[in-house]
Structure formats: structure tokens, C-alpha cells
Amino acid sequence: MNNVFDIHIFICTNERLSIEKKSCGEQHGLNLIAEFKTQLNAQKLPLKIRTQKSGCLGICQFGPTIAIYPEGIFYVGVQIEDVKEIVESHIINKTLVERLVLKNGH
């Protein structure tokens, strides 16, 4: 059995108890995972795609954050309503959703 995925989507679900530093949040991250799975299943793509929670991706100040591999693209400030656009633009059409892409100095 081949466990290699064409696309791997990591969604931060890190929850900080400290109010001094922002976090992506477990509940929001889990909701994003569910929405990605819903959108991807609806597309019936001929790709092996894994969507899963991750720990801290190290850029909490820009959260909620997702990372898509193999490209290594980080999307920040992602909300539920952005998921369909990410799936259609990035996953299907191979076009970045520029307004959400982590840029140097964001």
C-alpha cells in the first residue's frame, strides 16, 4: 500500500492558554479541517489528499494558519469562508490565493 499523498494540508490546532500570545485555536482549526474535507470530497478529485491537524506552525501572530505541501505554501488568517476558494484556486487550478499567502514581514 502506497501512503504517499499528492497534497498534504496541515491545519494548526494549537491552543494557547496564555492570553499574551495569539493562537490558531483548536476549535477553529478542527472546523477548518472539517470544511476542507467537505470541500475536497465534493470535488471528487483524482488526487490523494490528506488534511490533518498540526501543532504550532510557528507563526501564531498571523493565525489561523495552514500549510500546503509539497509546495510549502503557508496561508494565514484563514477563515471557514476561505476554504472553498483555497480548494478551487490552489488545489484545483494551481493558483495561489495571494491575499492569504504568508509573505516576508506579512
N, C-alpha and C positions, 0 to 999 in steps of 0.2 A: 504494500500500500504506500502510495506516494503522499507524504504530508506537506509537500511544498505548496505554498499559496502563490497565486499570481499577484494578489494585492493583500496587504495586511494593514488593517486600520486599528490603531491604538488610541483609546479614549481615556484621558486622565479621569480617575475617580477619587483622587486623593482628597481627603477631608482633613483640614487642619482645625484643631480645637482652639488655637490661638487666633485672636481677632487682629493681631498686629500684622499678620501676613495673609494675603488673599489665597484662596484655594479654589480648585475647579469644582469640588464638591461631589461627593459620592452619588447623591440622588440625581443631580443634574447629569453627571456622567453616565449613570445607568439609563436614564431617559434617552440620552443621545445614542447609546448603544442600541436600545430597542428601536429607535427611529431609523437608524442606519440599516438594521436587519429588515425592517418593514419595507423600506425603500428599495433595498437591494433585491429582496425576494420578489417584489413586484416587477422588477425589470427582467428577471429570468436570464441573467447574463451567462454567457458561456465561459465564465472565469471562476477560478477557485478563490474566493474572497473570505478572509477571516476578519471579523470585527470583535474586538475584545477590550476589556478594561485594562488599564495600566496604572501603575503607581505614578508618582510625581514625574513629570517630564522636564522639570527644572526651570520653567518659565511661568511660574504662578501668577505673576503680576499681569499677564496677558490672558489668563484663562477665561473660560473653559477652552482647553487645548486638545487637539487631536493631531496625530502624526500618521501619515500615509506612506507606506513602503511598497515597492522598492525605491520610489523617488526620494524619500526622506523629506517630504513637504510637511511643514507644520502649519496648521490652521489655528488661529487664536480668536477668542471672543465668540466661539461657535455657540449658536442657539438652535433650538429644535427646528425653527423655520428655515435654517440654513442647510439642513441635511439634504433635502431634495436637490437643491442647487449644487451641492458638492458632488452628489452621486451623478447627476446629469452632466455637469461640466467636467469635473475631474476624472471620475471613474469611466464614464461612457465616452465623452468627447475629448479627453486628454487635454483639457484647457483649465488652467488654474483659476480659482475663484480669488482674484487678486485682492479684493477688499478684505479678505480673511487671512491671507498669507502672512506669516511672520517675516518681517523684514528686519534688517540690521537697525537696531535702535528703535524699532517699531514705533 
